Amino acid sequence: MNRVERIDEYVRVRRVLISVSDKSELETLVPTLASCEDLIIYSTGGTYERVATILGDQASDSLRQVSDYTGQPEMQGGLVKTLDFRIYLGLLSEPYNEAHADDRARLDADLIDMVVVNLYPFRSVASRSGADPEDARSNIDIGGPCMLRAAAKSYLRVATVCDPGDYGSIVDEISNNDGHIRLETRFRLAQKAFGHTAQYDRAIADYLSERSFEDAIAPYEVIT
């Protein structure tokens, strides 16, 4: 039932989800995205504020809060923002699958064509002078890797952008192809995204394996 047989070489970018820890270079990407016909950008927290600043008067036309789309407010501290069935339905469903289309219609869910996500800076925080296990633990990203993996799994349809260094080439491709992203580009972006999440998880695993249980619980009052 879920085996894909038909795909599009070019996918028009109509719905984009942007949620980034590193907000550099967004001014390179966002105006081009916003110029695409009928495009909506879904965004979260501080990223939403940054994108709104870049768009200025255009923000009301093309920018939406993820929480408004999902109907769920962000958890305190931004701990849960994008882990929502409606989001993942839009990332993982296929346009030529009638059952998937029925699911989207049931929840009025959009196909998401591009995800722009980078992750909490675990490695840099954990290695910072004076950082303790709680500093490291609180910078383990959950929603970001989930979105990158879901989008990259769906590279047949979804563009997965995890590196601000790629924004310029994405802008060129969208500009040169009337708002579309090629299948080869989506594949290359998926390769990069899975490499990025693998390195991220490796850094977390290495950090935890290098600590004793006593070190790991040292910052806390343990209630017995």
C-alpha positions in Angstrom: 0.0 0.0 0.0 2.9 2.4 0.8 5.2 1.4 -2.0 5.8 4.4 -4.2 5.7 3.9 -8.0 5.2 7.4 -9.4 7.3 10.5 -8.6 7.8 13.9 -10.0 11.2 15.1 -11.2 10.3 18.7 -10.4 8.3 19.6 -7.3 6.9 23.1 -6.9 7.7 24.6 -3.5 4.4 25.7 -2.0 4.6 24.8 1.7 7.9 25.2 3.7 8.5 24.5 7.3 11.4 26.6 8.8 12.7 25.9 12.4 16.4 26.6 12.9 18.8 27.1 15.8 21.3 28.8 13.5 19.4 31.7 12.0 22.3 32.9 9.8 21.8 33.4 6.1 18.0 33.2 6.4 17.9 36.6 4.6 19.4 34.8 1.6 16.7 32.2 1.4 13.5 33.6 2.8 12.8 36.4 0.2 13.1 34.0 -2.7 10.8 31.5 -1.0 8.3 34.2 -0.3 8.3 35.2 -4.0 7.1 31.8 -5.1 3.4 31.7 -6.1 1.0 30.8 -3.3 3.8 29.9 -0.9 3.2 29.6 2.8 6.0 29.4 5.3 5.3 27.6 8.6 7.7 28.5 11.4 8.3 28.4 15.2 9.4 30.5 18.1 12.5 32.7 17.5 12.7 31.5 13.9 9.2 32.9 13.2 10.2 36.2 14.6 13.4 36.3 12.4 11.5 35.4 9.3 8.8 38.0 10.1 11.5 40.6 10.3 13.0 39.6 7.0 9.6 39.6 5.2 8.4 42.9 6.8 5.0 43.8 5.3 4.9 40.5 3.3 4.8 38.4 6.5 1.0 38.6 6.8 0.7 37.1 3.3 3.1 34.2 3.5 4.1 33.4 7.1 2.2 31.3 9.6 2.9 30.0 13.1 3.3 26.2 13.3 1.1 26.4 16.5 -1.7 28.0 14.5 -1.5 25.2 11.9 -1.3 22.3 14.4 -3.8 23.9 16.9 -1.3 23.1 19.6 0.7 25.8 21.5 4.4 25.3 22.0 5.5 23.6 25.2 7.2 25.9 27.7 10.8 26.5 26.6 10.0 25.4 23.1 10.5 21.7 24.1 7.7 20.6 21.8 6.9 22.6 18.7 6.7 20.4 15.6 6.1 16.9 16.9 2.5 16.8 15.6 0.6 14.3 13.5 -0.5 16.9 11.0 3.1 18.0 10.4 4.3 14.4 9.8 1.3 13.6 7.6 2.4 16.5 5.4 6.0 15.2 5.3 5.5 11.5 4.9 2.4 11.1 2.7 2.6 10.7 -1.0 0.7 12.8 -3.6 -0.3 9.8 -5.8 -1.5 7.7 -2.9 -5.3 8.0 -2.6 -5.4 6.7 1.0 -2.8 9.3 1.9 -4.8 12.0 0.2 -7.9 10.9 2.2 -5.9 11.3 5.4 -4.8 14.8 4.4 -8.3 15.7 3.6 -9.6 14.4 6.9 -7.2 16.8 8.8 -7.0 19.5 6.2 -3.3 18.9 6.1 -0.9 20.3 3.6 1.9 18.5 1.7 5.1 20.1 3.0 7.5 20.5 0.1 10.6 21.8 1.9 12.0 21.6 5.5 14.6 24.0 6.6 16.0 22.8 9.9 19.2 22.8 11.8 19.8 21.5 15.3 20.5 22.6 18.8 24.2 23.2 19.2 24.9 20.1 21.4 28.5 19.7 20.5 29.5 23.3 21.1 27.5 23.6 24.3 28.7 20.3 25.7 32.4 21.2 25.1 32.1 24.7 26.5 34.2 25.5 29.6 32.2 25.0 32.7 29.3 23.2 30.9 27.8 20.4 33.0 25.6 17.4 32.0 22.5 19.4 32.4 23.7 22.0 29.9 24.5 19.1 27.5 21.3 17.2 28.1 19.1 20.2 27.5 20.7 20.8 24.1 19.8 17.4 22.8 17.4 18.2 19.9 14.4 15.9 19.5 12.0 17.6 17.0 14.7 18.7 14.6 16.2 15.3 13.9 12.7 13.8 13.6 11.8 16.4 11.0 15.1 16.0 9.1 14.7 12.2 9.0 11.1 12.3 7.9 11.8 14.9 5.2 14.9 13.1 4.0 13.1 9.8 3.9 10.6 11.6 1.6 13.3 12.9 -0.7 11.2 11.6 -3.7 9.0 14.7 -2.9 10.5 16.8 -0.1 13.6 19.0 -0.1 15.5 18.8 3.2 17.8 21.7 3.9 20.0 21.4 7.0 23.0 23.6 6.1 22.8 27.4 5.8 25.7 27.1 3.3 23.2 25.5 0.9 20.7 28.4 0.9 22.4 30.2 -2.1 22.2 27.1 -4.3 18.6 26.5 -3.3 17.8 30.1 -4.2 19.4 29.6 -7.6 17.5 26.4 -8.3 14.2 27.9 -7.3 14.8 31.0 -9.4 16.0 29.1 -12.5 13.2 26.5 -12.4 10.1 28.6 -11.8 9.8 27.7 -8.1 10.6 24.0 -8.5 13.3 21.8 -6.9 14.7 18.9 -9.0 14.7 15.3 -7.9 18.5 15.0 -8.0 18.8 18.0 -5.7 16.3 16.5 -3.3 18.4 13.3 -3.2 21.6 15.1 -2.5 20.0 17.1 0.3 18.7 13.9 1.8 22.2 12.4 1.7 23.5 15.4 3.6 20.6 15.4 6.1 21.1 11.8 7.1 24.8 12.4 7.4 24.1 15.4 9.6 21.8 13.5 12.0 24.2 10.6 12.2 27.0 12.8 13.3 24.7 14.6 15.8 23.7 11.3 17.4 27.3 10.1 17.4 28.3 13.2 19.4 25.6 12.6 22.0 26.4 8.9 22.3 30.1 9.7 22.7 29.4 12.4 25.3 27.3 10.0 27.4 29.6 7.1 27.1 32.5 9.1 28.4 30.7 9.9 31.6 30.2 7.8 34.7 26.8 7.6 36.3 28.0 9.7 39.2 29.2 12.5 36.8 25.9 12.3 34.9 23.7 13.0 37.9 26.1 15.4 39.7 24.1 18.6 38.8 20.9 17.3 40.3 19.2 16.9 43.7 18.1 13.3 43.6 14.9 12.7 45.5 14.5 9.3 47.0 
